[in-house]
Amino acid sequence: MRLHATHLVTVAMLGTGGAVAQTPTSDLERCESLYATYERHLGKKSEGQPGPSLEIKTAIEQCRRGNTADGIRTIERTLRANGFRT
């Protein structure tokens, strides 16, 4: 249910041209959600896959330390570069 609410905030922001400000908590939730998507589809260690890149590890740490804007931007960019919509 928490993930669904985060997506609603994102949809609300897109529908208003970004006029709805996210709270720091929802920014962190957004970052964690993006990271979970990355981990699920791109970040798992397996044969031939090294796991999350240093850039992604740094991004999630930035989010967890309060710099959500940079962390979100990095994870979104990586997901988009790999064909995901953010």
C-alpha positions in Angstrom: 0.0 0.0 0.0 2.8 2.4 0.8 4.4 1.9 -2.7 1.0 2.7 -4.3 0.7 6.0 -2.4 4.2 7.0 -3.6 3.1 6.4 -7.2 0.0 8.5 -6.6 2.2 11.4 -5.5 4.4 11.0 -8.6 1.3 10.9 -10.8 -0.1 14.0 -9.1 3.2 15.8 -9.6 3.2 14.9 -13.3 -0.4 16.0 -13.7 0.2 19.4 -12.2 3.5 20.1 -14.0 5.4 19.4 -10.8 3.6 22.1 -8.8 2.9 19.6 -5.9 6.0 19.5 -3.7 7.0 16.2 -2.2 7.9 15.9 1.4 11.3 14.6 2.4 9.7 11.4 3.5 8.0 10.8 0.2 11.2 11.7 -1.6 13.0 9.0 0.3 10.2 6.6 -0.4 10.5 7.5 -4.1 14.2 6.9 -4.0 13.8 3.5 -2.2 11.1 2.5 -4.7 13.4 3.4 -7.7 16.3 1.5 -6.1 14.0 -1.5 -5.5 13.1 -1.5 -9.2 16.8 -1.2 -10.1 17.7 -4.1 -7.8 14.8 -6.3 -9.0 15.7 -5.9 -12.7 19.3 -4.7 -13.1 21.2 -5.0 -9.9 21.1 -8.7 -8.9 24.4 -10.5 -8.8 24.4 -13.4 -11.1 26.7 -15.1 -13.5 28.2 -12.3 -15.6 26.5 -9.6 -13.6 28.6 -7.6 -11.0 25.6 -6.3 -9.0 24.8 -2.6 -8.4 27.2 -0.2 -9.8 29.2 2.2 -7.6 27.1 5.0 -9.0 23.8 3.4 -7.9 25.3 2.5 -4.5 26.3 6.1 -4.0 22.9 7.3 -5.2 21.0 5.3 -2.6 23.3 6.4 0.1 22.8 10.0 -0.9 19.1 9.5 -0.6 19.4 7.8 2.8 21.6 10.7 4.0 19.1 13.4 2.9 20.3 14.3 -0.6 17.3 12.7 -2.3 17.3 15.0 -5.3 20.7 13.9 -6.6 20.1 10.2 -5.6 16.7 10.1 -7.4 18.1 11.8 -10.5 20.9 9.2 -10.8 18.7 6.2 -10.3 16.1 7.5 -12.7 18.7 8.3 -15.3 20.1 4.7 -15.0 16.7 3.1 -15.2 15.7 5.2 -18.3 19.0 4.3 -20.0 18.0 0.7 -19.6 14.5 1.1 -21.1 12.5 1.7 -17.9 10.0 4.5 -17.5 10.3 6.5 -14.3 
